Amino acid sequence: MENDVIGTYCHLYSQLKGIFRGGTATLLRGSVGNAIFFSTYEYTRYYMYMQVNSASSVYSYLPNILIDAGIGTITGGLGGVAYWSVVLPFDVAKTVIHTAPDSTSSRNPFRILSSIYRMKGIKGCYTGIGPTLARAFPANAAAIVALELTAKLLGIRLD
């Protein structure tokens, strides 16, 4: 009985280790990417509202919700494009780590990126950039517009 329990725990542990494979690359992608995303989003949002407020007579015929949706679309889309433009190499490394056939292969995202760069150049580090950026703008624009309009409906100020 005791051997079965210990054997079961050992088996579960060896299987659970695989869940965290690529965790460092994912953490790098998320932390660096979110810093880039929100910096781009906040800067462009601030700049665009400053432009709209300085030329308020030109935009006075537009409802505020339409201005908010337009600015949210542009700022969210640009934030998403900036995010993926910077962190796609980490995502490529994460994908290589996840799809490695054996568990003894390197899990260091910097080593993996270095070997990709040596074999394929910078183009290899940005594999899939086209579809990723094509998806990034509309997906992030929609998310930010939904966030901002929901906050406005709930009476939450995002300033």
Salt bridges, closest charged atoms under 4 A:
ASP68 OD2 - LYS152 NZ 2.20
ASP91 OD1 - ARG29 NH1 2.56
ASP91 OD1 - LYS94 NZ 3.69
GLU148 OE2 - ARG45 NE 3.06
ASP159 OD1 - ARG45 NH2 3.99
ASP159 OD2 - ARG157 NH2 2.36
